Amino acid sequence: MLAARIVKPEAPYTIANIPTPAPSSLRPHDLLLSVSASSLCNTDLQILSNSSFAFTGLLPLTASHEAAGTIVAMGSLAADDAPQSPSSTDNSQTKFRLGDRIVPGFIYARCHACAECLAPAAQNRSQYCTNFKGYCGISRDGAFAEYMICDAREANFIPEEIDFVTAAPLACAGATGWRGVKQAVLGAGLKRGQWLGVVGAGGGVGHLAVMFARRVWGLRVVGLEAREEGIRVAEEAGCEVVLDVRSGAEGCLKEVRRITAGEGVDACVNVSGHEGAAELAFRVTRLHGLVVQVAAPESPILIPWTEFLIRDITLKGSNTASRAEAAEMLQAVREHGIKPITKMFYGLEEVPKLMELAQRGKLGGKGVVVVDAVAKGKSGK
């Protein structure tokens, strides 16, 4: 099969033919997925540009952890690992079957024994497992390939109304943006019509966070961006106001206070890893407000002590969604007709072109690779 591979740190991907995983090699809870579409995450860029990622003994490695596709083989126990609140329109389906359309999870082989795995389901902490075996596309082969192995216990059905190209970016960007906004809503007690700031609103995670905030929770959104492409995407995603941070933090702060009656946004989600992004998120947030940090910057986050002590702003971190939250997100996407803003690339051979655009900051929304000829179809038929 064809795959885009990381051969050495800080080097471009290599497009190579590698062996297709054999069904006989599957572990009991494994699914073998025929990948229809896969997409690029900012984490993929960080991996290539940052040699601190511990690749020792793992290379070569197939990249990407965002995929959508069809089950073509299952481990001996995988059929019973289907979600019991399925995100398909057939609510009677409680088992995985060959031919099912799924979005795989990011994490592989949780221990199902630590405090995070055993926490009450309503707390949605399973993705914080302390003894998992790997991350797809980071420590085990991922989605930039014609086939991939994923953990059935982390996968979700794709609703019939959602095509593969829409579904692939939801695997991580959607799930991460969903949880970030949800944490802001719950943590700050946000109601319809209140203000949410999104720093990095025109990126892959950011524009989906904007869509969720506007269409699902009915929030008013201020987007903050520093790229021309990002500003365009943030506007298209539905931000009521988009501010160009290149004009300076003081100007952004002044405008945010003007449109929020002098208060600042009620909560802010930071999905930008740019230096100064976290501080900007704090500055535009109102007194006693909440900032949810979603981005994983390569450098430490620096925030003036006055934001914590004098303005009493709370900082909360947020990882990607749990399986249950991802299923919840897929249903919301179906019900509200949400579609990621994408730039299409046809065939794995175009992954280097995708990477080049992303590294130059010229990619608007999500870069999605159509791996097979039927990825735009709803059923894969």
C-alpha positions as CSV (number, residue, x, y, z in Angstrom):
1,M,0.0,0.0,0.0
2,L,1.0,3.6,-0.5
3,A,1.9,5.7,2.6
4,A,3.4,9.1,3.6
5,R,6.1,8.3,6.0
6,I,8.3,10.1,8.5
7,V,11.8,8.6,7.9
8,K,13.8,11.0,10.1
9,P,13.0,14.0,12.3
10,E,13.0,17.4,10.7
11,A,12.9,15.9,7.2
12,P,10.1,15.9,4.6
13,Y,7.7,13.0,4.3
14,T,8.7,10.1,2.0
15,I,6.0,8.6,-0.2
16,A,6.6,4.9,-0.2
17,N,5.0,1.5,-0.9
18,I,4.9,-0.5,2.4
19,P,3.2,-3.9,3.3
20,T,-0.6,-3.7,3.9
21,P,-1.4,-4.9,7.4
22,A,-2.6,-8.4,7.3
23,P,-5.9,-9.3,9.0
24,S,-4.1,-12.1,10.8
25,S,-1.9,-9.6,12.5
26,L,-4.8,-7.8,14.2
27,R,-5.0,-7.8,18.0
28,P,-8.3,-8.7,19.6
29,H,-9.6,-5.0,19.8
30,D,-8.1,-3.9,16.4
31,L,-9.9,-2.6,13.4
32,L,-8.3,-2.6,9.9
33,L,-9.6,0.5,8.2
34,S,-9.6,1.2,4.4
35,V,-8.8,4.9,4.6
36,S,-11.0,7.1,2.4
37,A,-9.8,10.5,3.5
38,S,-7.2,11.8,5.9
39,S,-6.2,15.2,7.0
40,L,-3.3,17.3,8.4
41,C,-3.2,18.4,12.0
42,N,-0.9,21.1,13.4
43,T,0.6,18.4,15.6
44,D,2.0,16.8,12.4
45,L,3.9,20.1,11.6
46,Q,5.2,20.2,15.2
47,I,6.5,16.6,14.9
48,L,8.4,17.4,11.7
49,S,9.9,20.7,13.0
50,N,10.7,19.6,16.6
51,S,13.3,17.0,17.1
52,S,12.3,16.7,20.8
53,F,9.6,14.2,19.8
54,A,10.8,10.8,21.0
55,F,11.0,8.9,17.8
56,T,13.8,6.5,18.9
57,G,13.0,3.1,17.6
58,L,9.8,4.2,16.0
59,L,10.9,5.3,12.5
60,P,9.9,5.0,9.8
61,L,6.4,6.0,10.8
62,T,3.2,6.7,8.8
63,A,2.0,10.2,9.6
64,S,-1.5,11.7,10.4
65,H,-4.0,10.9,13.1
66,E,-7.2,12.2,11.3
67,A,-9.0,9.7,9.2
68,A,-12.3,8.4,8.0
69,G,-12.9,5.1,6.2
70,T,-14.4,1.7,6.1
71,I,-13.8,-1.4,8.3
72,V,-12.3,-4.2,6.2
73,A,-11.2,-6.6,9.0
74,M,-11.6,-6.9,12.7
75,G,-9.8,-8.5,15.7
76,S,-11.6,-11.3,17.5
77,L,-13.2,-9.0,20.1
78,A,-13.6,-5.8,18.1
79,A,-17.2,-6.3,16.9
80,D,-18.4,-5.9,20.5
81,D,-16.4,-2.7,21.0
82,A,-18.9,-0.5,19.1
83,P,-20.2,2.5,21.0
84,Q,-23.4,1.8,22.9
85,S,-24.7,5.3,22.0
86,P,-23.9,5.0,18.3
87,S,-23.4,8.1,16.3
88,S,-25.1,6.5,13.3
89,T,-28.7,7.0,12.4
90,D,-29.4,3.3,13.0
91,N,-29.7,3.5,16.8
92,S,-30.2,-0.2,17.0
93,Q,-26.6,-1.0,15.8
94,T,-24.5,-1.9,18.8
95,K,-21.8,-4.0,17.0
96,F,-19.2,-3.2,14.5
97,R,-19.6,-4.9,11.1
98,L,-17.4,-5.1,8.0
99,G,-18.2,-2.2,5.8
100,D,-19.1,0.2,8.6
101,R,-18.0,3.8,8.1
102,I,-16.0,5.0,11.1
103,V,-13.8,7.8,12.5
104,P,-11.0,6.2,14.5
105,G,-9.8,7.6,17.8
106,F,-6.4,9.2,18.3
107,I,-5.3,7.1,21.2
108,Y,-4.5,3.3,21.0
109,A,-4.8,0.7,23.7
110,R,-5.8,2.5,26.8
111,C,-5.2,0.5,30.0
112,H,-8.9,0.5,31.1
113,A,-7.5,0.2,34.7
114,C,-6.1,3.7,35.8
115,A,-8.1,6.4,37.5
116,E,-8.7,8.2,34.3
117,C,-10.1,5.2,32.5
118,L,-12.3,4.2,35.5
119,A,-13.6,7.7,36.1
120,P,-17.4,8.1,35.8
121,A,-18.4,8.3,32.2
122,A,-19.9,11.8,32.6
123,Q,-16.5,13.2,33.5
124,N,-15.1,12.3,30.0
125,R,-11.5,11.6,31.2
126,S,-10.7,8.4,29.3
127,Q,-8.4,10.3,26.9
128,Y,-6.2,11.1,29.8
129,C,-5.3,7.5,30.4
130,T,-1.8,7.3,32.0
131,N,-0.9,3.8,30.6
132,F,-2.0,3.8,27.0
133,K,0.2,2.2,24.3
134,G,0.4,4.9,21.6
135,Y,-1.0,7.7,19.5
136,C,-1.8,7.1,15.9
137,G,0.6,9.0,13.6
138,I,2.9,9.9,16.5
139,S,4.1,6.7,18.1
140,R,2.4,4.2,15.8
141,D,1.4,4.2,12.1
142,G,-1.3,6.7,11.2
143,A,-3.7,7.8,8.6
144,F,-1.6,9.0,5.6
145,A,-1.9,5.5,4.1
146,E,-4.4,3.4,2.2
147,Y,-5.0,1.2,5.3
148,M,-4.5,1.8,9.0
149,I,-5.0,-0.1,12.2
150,C,-7.0,1.6,15.0
151,D,-8.5,0.7,18.3
152,A,-12.2,-0.4,18.1
153,R,-12.8,0.9,21.6
154,E,-12.0,4.5,20.5
155,A,-13.9,4.5,17.2
156,N,-17.2,6.0,16.3
157,F,-19.7,5.5,13.6
158,I,-20.0,8.2,10.9
159,P,-23.7,9.3,10.5
160,E,-25.0,8.7,7.1
161,E,-25.5,12.4,6.4
162,I,-21.7,13.0,6.8
163,D,-19.3,12.2,4.0
164,F,-15.7,11.0,4.4
165,V,-14.1,14.3,3.5
166,T,-16.2,16.1,6.2
167,A,-15.6,13.3,8.8
168,A,-11.8,13.1,8.6
169,P,-11.0,16.5,10.1
170,L,-13.4,15.8,12.9
171,A,-11.3,12.9,14.2
172,C,-8.9,15.4,16.0
173,A,-9.6,19.0,15.0
174,G,-13.3,18.6,15.4
175,A,-13.0,16.6,18.6
176,T,-10.5,19.0,20.1
177,G,-12.4,22.1,19.1
178,W,-15.7,20.6,20.4
179,R,-14.2,19.9,23.8
180,G,-12.5,23.3,24.1
181,V,-15.8,25.1,23.5
182,K,-17.7,22.7,25.7
183,Q,-15.2,23.4,28.5
184,A,-15.7,27.1,28.1
185,V,-19.5,26.8,28.1
186,L,-19.6,24.6,31.2
187,G,-16.7,26.3,33.0
188,A,-18.0,29.8,32.5
189,G,-21.7,28.9,32.5
190,L,-22.2,30.5,29.1
191,K,-25.7,31.1,27.8
192,R,-26.9,31.9,24.3
193,G,-25.9,35.3,23.2
194,Q,-22.9,35.7,25.4
195,W,-19.4,36.4,23.9
196,L,-16.7,33.8,23.3
197,G,-13.2,34.7,22.0
198,V,-11.3,32.3,19.8
199,V,-7.6,33.1,19.3
200,G,-6.5,31.3,16.1
201,A,-10.1,31.3,14.8
202,G,-9.1,30.6,11.2
203,G,-7.0,27.5,11.8
204,G,-8.1,23.9,11.5
205,V,-9.3,23.6,15.1
206,G,-10.2,27.2,15.4
207,H,-12.7,27.5,12.6
208,L,-14.5,24.4,13.8
209,A,-14.6,25.8,17.3
210,V,-16.2,28.9,15.9
211,M,-18.9,26.8,14.0
212,F,-19.7,24.8,17.2
213,A,-19.9,27.9,19.3
214,R,-22.2,29.7,16.9
215,R,-24.4,27.0,15.6
216,V,-24.7,24.6,18.5
217,W,-24.4,26.9,21.6
218,G,-25.7,30.1,20.1
219,L,-22.7,32.2,21.2
220,R,-21.4,35.4,19.7
221,V,-17.8,34.9,18.6
222,V,-14.9,37.3,18.3
223,G,-12.1,35.7,16.2
224,L,-8.5,36.8,16.5
225,E,-6.2,35.9,13.7
226,A,-2.8,36.9,12.3
227,R,-2.9,35.4,8.8
228,E,-4.7,36.5,5.7
229,E,-6.0,33.0,5.0
230,G,-6.9,32.7,8.6
231,I,-8.9,35.9,8.6
232,R,-10.8,34.7,5.5
233,V,-11.6,31.3,7.1
234,A,-12.6,32.8,10.4
235,E,-15.1,35.1,8.6
236,E,-16.5,32.2,6.6
237,A,-16.8,30.1,9.7
238,G,-19.2,32.6,11.3
239,C,-17.3,34.9,13.6
240,E,-19.4,38.0,14.3
241,V,-16.2,40.0,14.5
242,V,-12.7,39.1,13.2
243,L,-9.7,41.1,14.5
244,D,-6.3,41.2,12.8
245,V,-3.8,40.8,15.7
246,R,-1.0,42.1,13.5
247,S,-2.5,45.6,14.2
248,G,-1.3,45.1,17.8
249,A,-2.7,43.7,21.0
250,E,-3.8,47.1,22.3
251,G,-5.9,47.7,19.3
252,C,-7.5,44.3,19.6
253,L,-8.2,44.8,23.3
254,K,-9.8,48.2,22.6
255,E,-12.1,46.8,19.9
256,V,-13.1,43.8,22.0
257,R,-14.1,46.1,24.9
258,R,-16.0,48.4,22.5
259,I,-18.2,45.6,21.2
260,T,-18.7,44.0,24.6
261,A,-19.8,47.1,26.5
262,G,-16.4,47.5,28.1
263,E,-16.4,44.1,29.7
264,G,-14.4,41.8,27.4
265,V,-15.5,38.4,26.2
266,D,-17.1,36.1,28.8
267,A,-14.6,33.2,28.0
268,C,-11.9,32.6,25.5
269,V,-10.6,29.5,23.8
270,N,-6.9,29.7,22.6
271,V,-6.1,27.3,19.8
272,S,-3.0,29.2,18.6
273,G,0.5,28.1,19.6
274,H,2.0,31.4,18.5
275,E,4.1,33.2,21.1
276,G,1.9,35.7,22.9
277,A,-1.4,34.0,21.9
278,A,-2.2,32.9,25.5
279,E,-1.5,36.3,26.9
280,L,-3.8,37.8,24.3
281,A,-6.6,35.4,25.2
282,F,-6.3,36.6,28.8
283,R,-6.3,40.2,28.0
284,V,-9.5,40.2,25.9
285,T,-11.3,38.1,28.6
286,R,-13.5,39.9,31.2
287,L,-12.8,40.2,34.9
288,H,-13.3,36.8,36.6
289,G,-13.6,35.1,33.2
290,L,-12.2,31.8,31.8
291,V,-9.5,31.0,29.3
292,V,-9.4,27.5,27.9
293,Q,-5.9,26.6,26.5
294,V,-6.2,24.0,23.7
295,A,-3.1,24.8,21.7
296,A,0.2,22.9,22.4
297,P,2.9,25.5,21.7
298,E,6.5,24.5,21.5
299,S,7.6,27.2,23.9
300,P,6.3,27.8,27.5
301,I,3.1,29.8,27.9
302,L,3.9,33.2,29.5
303,I,1.0,35.1,31.2
304,P,1.4,38.2,33.3
305,W,0.6,37.6,37.0
306,T,-1.8,40.5,36.9
307,E,-4.2,38.4,34.8
308,F,-4.4,35.8,37.5
309,L,-4.3,37.9,40.6
310,I,-5.7,41.3,39.8
311,R,-8.2,40.2,37.2
312,D,-9.0,36.8,38.7
313,I,-9.1,34.9,35.4
314,T,-9.1,31.1,35.4
315,L,-7.0,29.1,33.1
316,K,-8.1,25.6,32.1
317,G,-6.4,23.1,29.9
318,S,-8.3,20.9,27.4
319,N,-7.1,17.9,25.5
320,T,-9.0,16.2,22.7
321,A,-12.4,14.8,23.3
322,S,-13.3,11.4,24.9
323,R,-15.0,8.8,22.7
324,A,-18.4,9.8,24.1
325,E,-17.8,13.5,23.4
326,A,-16.6,12.7,19.9
327,A,-19.9,10.8,19.3
328,E,-21.8,13.8,20.7
329,M,-19.8,16.1,18.3
330,L,-20.6,13.9,15.3
331,Q,-24.3,14.1,16.1
332,A,-24.1,17.9,16.4
333,V,-22.3,18.1,13.0
334,R,-25.1,16.0,11.5
335,E,-28.0,18.0,13.1
336,H,-26.6,21.4,12.4
337,G,-25.1,20.7,8.9
338,I,-21.6,21.7,9.9
339,K,-18.9,21.2,7.3
340,P,-15.2,22.0,7.9
341,I,-13.7,24.5,5.5
342,T,-11.2,22.4,3.5
343,K,-8.6,22.5,0.8
344,M,-8.6,19.2,-1.2
345,F,-5.6,17.1,-2.3
346,Y,-6.2,14.1,-4.4
347,G,-4.0,11.1,-3.7
348,L,-1.2,10.5,-1.1
349,E,1.3,11.7,-3.6
350,E,0.0,15.2,-3.0
351,V,0.9,15.1,0.7
352,P,4.2,17.0,0.2
353,K,2.3,19.8,-1.6
354,L,-0.1,20.0,1.4
355,M,2.8,20.1,3.8
356,E,4.5,22.9,1.9
357,L,1.4,25.1,1.9
358,A,0.8,24.4,5.6
359,Q,4.4,25.2,6.6
360,R,4.2,28.5,4.8
361,G,1.0,29.4,6.6
362,K,-0.9,29.5,3.3
363,L,-3.4,26.7,4.1
364,G,-7.0,27.9,4.8
365,G,-9.0,25.6,7.0
366,K,-8.2,21.9,6.9
367,G,-6.0,20.2,4.3
368,V,-7.8,16.9,3.4
369,V,-6.3,14.1,1.3
370,V,-8.7,12.0,-0.7
371,V,-7.1,8.6,-0.5
372,D,-9.5,6.7,-2.6
373,A,-11.9,7.5,-5.5
374,V,-15.1,7.3,-3.5
375,A,-14.2,9.4,-0.5
376,K,-16.7,12.1,-1.3
377,G,-19.6,9.6,-1.2
378,K,-21.8,9.3,1.9
379,S,-21.7,5.5,2.0
380,G,-18.5,4.6,0.1
381,K,-20.5,2.7,-2.4
